[in-house]
Amino acid sequence: MLVALIPMFDENMAVRAYSIFSQKDNFLLNPMLLGSGRNDGAARIEGLEVIQSMGIETLSDDKEVFVPITNISVFVDIESECDAPHERIVLLIDNTIPPVEMYVNRLQELKNKGYKLAIRKLNVSEFEAYRPILRLMDYVLLNNRRIAIEKAKIYFGKLYPGAKLCAGNIDSQETFEKLKATGGYELYEGSFYRVPITKGQTDVAPLKVNYIKLLNTVNNNNFELTEAADIISRDTALTISLLKMVNRMAVNSEITSIRHAAAMLGQRELKKWINTAVVNVLYADKPNEITRLSLLRAKFAENLAPIFELALKKDELFLMGLFSVLDVILEKPMEEALDIVHVVGEIRDALIYRKGKLAPVLEFVEQYETANWQEVSRLMILQNLGMDEVTEAYLSSLKWYRELMRTGKGD
């Protein structure tokens, strides 16, 4: 089973919820599943299985999680499948669940148990027929590219004022700003938050220059630990973070200086920690999801290294993922952004030219994070990747990110 988390934002670009998208099989590898085998295991709710196995807190601190259910799995004993708080789970249906009494009653039963309900993929011609179901919805997801979303907003606002509207499939910042200006939407979903920068500002913000200097130092071959330590010592937040991490590693050791702490970590671990910690600071004025995206890409790419037979390149893959949104962070085209932080070689080739040994991993990570399962399935066949090992690599990156946010550790 493949699984990915898709963020949903409010008008301030803060993440308010996640949707779990999954695919249980590689349909390109097993085309028979598109026919008679499609409903095998259809009573399972993969999203709930993920929540139950990982814990909802690993996926999201306090946000709702949208979980798709089908016309078959809607009748599963959801409470026995997942013991996460009902109010945190939003059961997401679509137009494969017909507006007939049997389904309406079941949805009402789930709502009475405290679960929230959402619907997507409704065609305009279906709005009237779905009135019995729409009355139960907490959220209605409107596809910005398939329907006249502003007209739909007026319709739902009048007939179903209790339902929160979500504008989906937003592919540009301009569209997001336009929809936000008109108001009336609770959530926004789409690729708009990570659109590459093609034209940048003239200067980098002064505060960021100090952190870029630190990145440049540690990403040079055979950098001096003392030089990096001296730069760290000029920033209180980085100093505190470094000392906390070293103290956890060496409980009985007395840290006498920043240079001492850096020496205890060693060159390789200090470099990895700095790249992660500094990126967090650099991204502080950007949406939180950009930071999360960068770190998840880094760890996911690193986890994929042995699967792509690139185990010796895992450090480069980590940095590639970490810097894959550097253009958004520095508000400059990627080539200029990488020049600023002195990134060269295979990482540069992958991020700018999409070529070299690392490029296939980057392409795979980007397709996976958007739950483009058809393309992911194709790439898995080309690269001879196993579904279980890919899923484990992704879920492990989620666990790592959760631990990183809790403790500041990068391992």
Solvent accessible surface area in square Angstrom, and as a share of the most:
residue,aa,sasa,rsa
1,M,44,0.20
2,L,0,0.00
3,V,2,0.01
4,A,0,0.00
5,L,8,0.04
6,I,20,0.10
7,P,9,0.06
8,M,1,0.01
9,F,0,0.00
10,D,18,0.10
11,E,84,0.38
12,N,117,0.60
13,M,26,0.12
14,A,26,0.20
15,V,8,0.04
16,R,129,0.47
17,A,1,0.00
18,Y,10,0.04
19,S,4,0.03
20,I,0,0.00
21,F,52,0.21
22,S,37,0.24
23,Q,24,0.11
24,K,37,0.16
25,D,43,0.22
26,N,8,0.04
27,F,41,0.17
28,L,78,0.39
29,L,114,0.57
30,N,60,0.31
31,P,88,0.55
32,M,134,0.60
33,L,22,0.11
34,L,87,0.43
35,G,48,0.46
36,S,110,0.71
37,G,3,0.03
38,R,121,0.44
39,N,96,0.49
40,D,89,0.46
41,G,38,0.36
42,A,19,0.15
43,A,52,0.41
44,R,113,0.41
45,I,3,0.01
46,E,27,0.12
47,G,3,0.03
48,L,0,0.00
49,E,54,0.24
50,V,4,0.02
51,I,1,0.01
52,Q,85,0.38
53,S,87,0.56
54,M,21,0.09
55,G,30,0.29
56,I,12,0.06
57,E,70,0.32
58,T,26,0.15
59,L,7,0.04
60,S,6,0.04
61,D,74,0.38
62,D,108,0.56
63,K,49,0.21
64,E,26,0.12
65,V,0,0.00
66,F,0,0.00
67,V,0,0.00
68,P,38,0.24
69,I,7,0.04
70,T,64,0.37
71,N,55,0.28
72,I,72,0.37
73,S,1,0.01
74,V,0,0.00
75,F,90,0.38
76,V,22,0.12
77,D,84,0.44
78,I,3,0.02
79,E,74,0.33
80,S,88,0.57
81,E,61,0.27
82,C,2,0.01
83,D,115,0.60
84,A,9,0.07
85,P,61,0.38
86,H,44,0.20
87,E,102,0.46
88,R,29,0.11
89,I,1,0.00
90,V,0,0.00
91,L,0,0.00
92,L,2,0.01
93,I,1,0.01
94,D,21,0.11
95,N,46,0.24
96,T,78,0.45
97,I,0,0.00
98,P,48,0.30
99,P,39,0.25
100,V,73,0.42
101,E,132,0.59
102,M,114,0.51
103,Y,20,0.08
104,V,29,0.17
105,N,83,0.43
106,R,25,0.09
107,L,0,0.00
108,Q,67,0.30
109,E,77,0.34
110,L,1,0.01
111,K,62,0.26
112,N,111,0.57
113,K,76,0.32
114,G,35,0.34
115,Y,3,0.01
116,K,60,0.26
117,L,0,0.00
118,A,0,0.00
119,I,1,0.00
120,R,45,0.17
121,K,96,0.41
122,L,16,0.08
123,N,55,0.28
124,V,90,0.52
125,S,104,0.67
126,E,41,0.18
127,F,12,0.05
128,E,96,0.43
129,A,63,0.49
130,Y,9,0.03
131,R,82,0.30
132,P,49,0.31
133,I,0,0.00
134,L,1,0.01
135,R,156,0.57
136,L,18,0.09
137,M,8,0.04
138,D,35,0.18
139,Y,10,0.04
140,V,3,0.01
141,L,35,0.17
142,L,6,0.03
143,N,46,0.24
144,N,32,0.16
145,R,159,0.58
146,R,137,0.50
147,I,27,0.14
148,A,60,0.47
149,I,12,0.06
150,E,59,0.26
151,K,150,0.64
152,A,5,0.04
153,K,28,0.12
154,I,100,0.51
155,Y,52,0.20
156,F,1,0.00
157,G,42,0.40
158,K,157,0.67
159,L,72,0.36
160,Y,16,0.06
161,P,107,0.67
162,G,69,0.66
163,A,13,0.10
164,K,89,0.38
165,L,10,0.05
166,C,1,0.01
167,A,0,0.00
168,G,10,0.09
169,N,56,0.29
170,I,0,0.00
171,D,65,0.34
172,S,29,0.19
173,Q,69,0.31
174,E,130,0.58
175,T,33,0.19
176,F,1,0.00
177,E,75,0.34
178,K,141,0.60
179,L,8,0.04
180,K,62,0.26
181,A,89,0.69
182,T,69,0.40
183,G,25,0.24
184,G,58,0.56
185,Y,18,0.07
186,E,82,0.37
187,L,5,0.02
188,Y,1,0.00
189,E,49,0.22
190,G,14,0.14
191,S,40,0.26
192,F,3,0.01
193,Y,17,0.06
194,R,50,0.18
195,V,62,0.36
196,P,92,0.58
197,I,49,0.25
198,T,120,0.70
199,K,181,0.77
200,G,33,0.32
201,Q,110,0.49
202,T,125,0.73
203,D,107,0.55
204,V,27,0.15
205,A,51,0.39
206,P,115,0.72
207,L,121,0.60
208,K,21,0.09
209,V,77,0.44
210,N,90,0.46
211,Y,15,0.06
212,I,10,0.05
213,K,102,0.43
214,L,1,0.00
215,L,0,0.00
216,N,24,0.12
217,T,11,0.06
218,V,0,0.00
219,N,29,0.15
220,N,79,0.41
221,N,141,0.72
222,N,128,0.65
223,F,16,0.07
224,E,108,0.48
225,L,47,0.23
226,T,59,0.34
227,E,85,0.38
228,A,0,0.00
229,A,0,0.00
230,D,50,0.26
231,I,14,0.07
232,I,0,0.00
233,S,60,0.38
234,R,166,0.61
235,D,30,0.16
236,T,101,0.59
237,A,66,0.51
238,L,6,0.03
239,T,23,0.13
240,I,86,0.43
241,S,37,0.24
242,L,0,0.00
243,L,52,0.26
244,K,119,0.51
245,M,7,0.03
246,V,1,0.01
247,N,73,0.38
248,R,95,0.35
249,M,105,0.47
250,A,19,0.14
251,V,125,0.72
252,N,152,0.78
253,S,49,0.31
254,E,140,0.63
255,I,34,0.17
256,T,103,0.60
257,S,53,0.34
258,I,28,0.14
259,R,123,0.45
260,H,60,0.27
261,A,0,0.00
262,A,0,0.00
263,A,60,0.47
264,M,69,0.31
265,L,14,0.07
266,G,24,0.23
267,Q,74,0.33
268,R,117,0.43
269,E,50,0.22
270,L,0,0.00
271,K,62,0.26
272,K,33,0.14
273,W,8,0.03
274,I,0,0.00
275,N,1,0.01
276,T,3,0.02
277,A,14,0.11
278,V,0,0.00
279,V,0,0.00
280,N,45,0.23
281,V,44,0.25
282,L,2,0.01
283,Y,1,0.00
284,A,80,0.62
285,D,100,0.52
286,K,34,0.14
287,P,30,0.19
288,N,113,0.58
289,E,4,0.02
290,I,0,0.00
291,T,17,0.10
292,R,18,0.07
293,L,11,0.05
294,S,0,0.00
295,L,0,0.00
296,L,13,0.07
297,R,14,0.05
298,A,0,0.00
299,K,26,0.11
300,F,4,0.02
301,A,1,0.00
302,E,14,0.06
303,N,35,0.18
304,L,0,0.00
305,A,0,0.00
306,P,84,0.53
307,I,31,0.16
308,F,23,0.09
309,E,157,0.70
310,L,27,0.14
311,A,55,0.43
312,L,174,0.86
313,K,49,0.21
314,K,83,0.35
315,D,58,0.30
316,E,57,0.25
317,L,0,0.00
318,F,4,0.02
319,L,20,0.10
320,M,1,0.00
321,G,1,0.01
322,L,0,0.00
323,F,1,0.00
324,S,12,0.08
325,V,4,0.02
326,L,0,0.00
327,D,7,0.03
328,V,17,0.10
329,I,0,0.00
330,L,8,0.04
331,E,51,0.23
332,K,13,0.05
333,P,29,0.18
334,M,28,0.12
335,E,81,0.36
336,E,82,0.37
337,A,0,0.00
338,L,0,0.00
339,D,74,0.38
340,I,45,0.23
341,V,0,0.00
342,H,100,0.45
343,V,8,0.05
344,V,111,0.64
345,G,45,0.44
346,E,55,0.25
347,I,15,0.08
348,R,41,0.15
349,D,42,0.22
350,A,0,0.00
351,L,10,0.05
352,I,41,0.21
353,Y,115,0.44
354,R,124,0.45
355,K,115,0.49
356,G,48,0.46
357,K,124,0.53
358,L,1,0.00
359,A,11,0.08
360,P,47,0.29
361,V,0,0.00
362,L,2,0.01
363,E,66,0.29
364,F,1,0.00
365,V,3,0.02
366,E,35,0.16
367,Q,47,0.21
368,Y,0,0.00
369,E,24,0.11
370,T,52,0.30
371,A,18,0.14
372,N,64,0.33
373,W,26,0.09
374,Q,135,0.60
375,E,38,0.17
376,V,0,0.00
377,S,2,0.01
378,R,101,0.37
379,L,11,0.06
380,M,5,0.02
381,I,74,0.38
382,L,115,0.57
383,Q,72,0.32
384,N,136,0.70
385,L,14,0.07
386,G,31,0.30
387,M,34,0.15
388,D,114,0.59
389,E,80,0.36
390,V,0,0.00
391,T,14,0.08
392,E,97,0.43
393,A,7,0.05
394,Y,11,0.04
395,L,24,0.12
396,S,34,0.22
397,S,0,0.00
398,L,5,0.02
399,K,101,0.43
400,W,16,0.06
401,Y,36,0.14
402,R,38,0.14
403,E,71,0.32
404,L,8,0.04
405,M,87,0.39
406,R,140,0.51
407,T,47,0.28
408,G,32,0.31
409,K,67,0.28
410,G,4,0.04
411,D,96,0.50
